[in-house]
Amino acid sequence: MESDETASAPITGRCYCGATTITATAPPTAIAYCHCVDCRRSSGAPVAAFAGFDEAAVTFSPNDGQSLSVTPGVERTFCASCGSPLAGRYDYLPGQVYIGLGLLDQADELPPQLHAHASQRLRWLHIDDDLPRVDATSRTHLRDPAG
């Protein structure tokens, strides 16, 4: 899932304006694309790509921003200064936090492992890879990436 470098060094990142920084002291538990409408709307992108971490391993400084919950059981946080999406937390995945790969300095070393909600993919979007496609939530795969 990660290179030797990302396995030993902290994973770092920041929001667009730099007001919020992110440090993860453990490697991601999972890395995935998500094609669901909720993730597309919250990210503003045609597909979201994120890394899931054990929440205890992640620090947001000075804090994890402003919280918004539109979908029941889903909390998303955004930078209070620039509005960048910072994190997602899901009731069905307690103790985990999901961070968009675009925020992370080591994103090139963190390739996704699967496509979630593949049936909601925009028709014109084609990502040429051999990754598994899941037509629903990837929660099972996120808990056990070998799934």
RAPELIN-V407252 format. One line per field, one symbol per residue. ss: DSSP state (~ for helix, > for strand, _ for the rest). phi: phi as a letter, one per 40 degrees, with the letter a starting at -180 (. if undefined). burial: b if it has 24 or more other C-alpha atoms within 12 Angstrom, else e. A space follows every 10 residues. Layout:
ss=???
phi=???
burial=???
This chain:
ss=___~~~~~__ >>>>______ >>>>_____> >>>>__~~~~ ~~~____>>> >>>>~~~>>> >____>>>__ ___>>>>>__ ____>>>>>> ~~~__>>>>> ~~~>__~~~_ ___>>>_~~~ __________ _>>_____~~ ~~~____
phi=.bcdcccbcc cbaacdcgcb bbbbcbccca bacbcccdcc cccgbcacba bcbcdccbbb bcacgccabc cdgbbbbbcc cbgdcbabbb dcbcgbbbbc dccccbdccb cdbabcfdcc dcdccbbcab ccbbcadcdc cccadce
burial=bbeeebeeee bbbbbeeeeb bbbbebbbbb bbbbbbbbbb ebbeebbbbb bbbbbeebbb eeebbeeeee eeebbbbbbe eebbbbbbbb eebeebbbbb bbbbbbbeeb bbbbbbbbeb beeeeeeeee ebbbeebbbe bbeeeee
